[in-house]
Amino acid sequence: MLLKKETSERSEKENPVMPYLEKHGFYLISFEGFTIKDKKVSAVLDKYAIENCNLKECDEQELLGKILTIEVKEKWVEKINISNTLGVPFFIVLYSYPLQRIFVFKVEHSDNLEKEGVFDSLEEFANWLYTYRDMLMTSQYEERGLPEFDKKLRKINKPWPGNLDCILGKNEKGILAVIEFQTTIKYSVRNHCNNMFFLPTPYRKGDEQRWLVMDIIRKQLNKPLIILVWSPKEHDDEIKVKRVDYIVYSWQKTDEKTGLYYSIKEIMKIENVAEFIEEIT
């Protein structure tokens, strides 16, 4: 029996900033999904495909043992700390192909899981997941490179929730910031501007809702939101670091333009990013 992490994050393996930060003593925690309800984060989730075992036939005790070996104990502790800080449950979703049964476990402690539910259809699972969710994405989705599990959820109009890029921390300091990694290809790192994509156009859905949920997360954690812009096309590893001050939304009555406003915005070589992040968090 093998557990394989399936992700919708297409650029994660190429991202040079993540291993750089880990090398400099930071821990980076990501969740494959998080839900929003009543304008608050309501749950965080990870998901894994089971290989070499159909979930209808897998031994449940063996399955529990495998889950607990997915992460080292320190990583479990960090993830549980984040879910506790947010005040929300942390769920592990397991499935196998063909999709016949889906298990959901609630992570209580680094060595203790509680079975939340067993679902014999994708529709049953999606209905359960949506009890934690009232913020829905209505735009068209990018299908390229998605796991089959995600594609099937989209076909029934109940897509898997967006992933949480990164919570950044250090062992001696705890949680430091919410990090959003931005990959830019069409524009250089220097010329990339998030506000160019904030509102919808005839050709693009716009990122306003995306930033709304990030805004909710940072406020719930009471930590800064930092954007790190990088490009796979730039080999000099130039990074743009931006700390969000506040966000103006299209429905707000104000003379200010809609978009992101920053308290800090700097461009630097990657080797200077770690020290700079410590200074601004």
FENTAQUI-V427246 format. One line per field, one symbol per residue. phi: phi as a letter, one per 20 degrees, with the letter a starting at -180 (. if undefined). Layout:
# FENTAQUI-V427246
phi: ???
This chain:
# FENTAQUI-V427246
phi: .cddfdceeedffefffffffffenedcdccfbbdcblmcfdacbccbeedmafffdfffffffffffefcfgffggfffffffffmcfddddcbcdffcbcdcdeeebfcbcdfeaccebfffffffgffebcededefdeefnfffgffffffemcffffeegaddbcgedmfdaeddededcfdfgfefcfffdfefcfdbfndgfgffffffffffelcfddddebcfedeelecddcdfebcdefeeebefffpecdebbcdbfgfdfgfffffdd
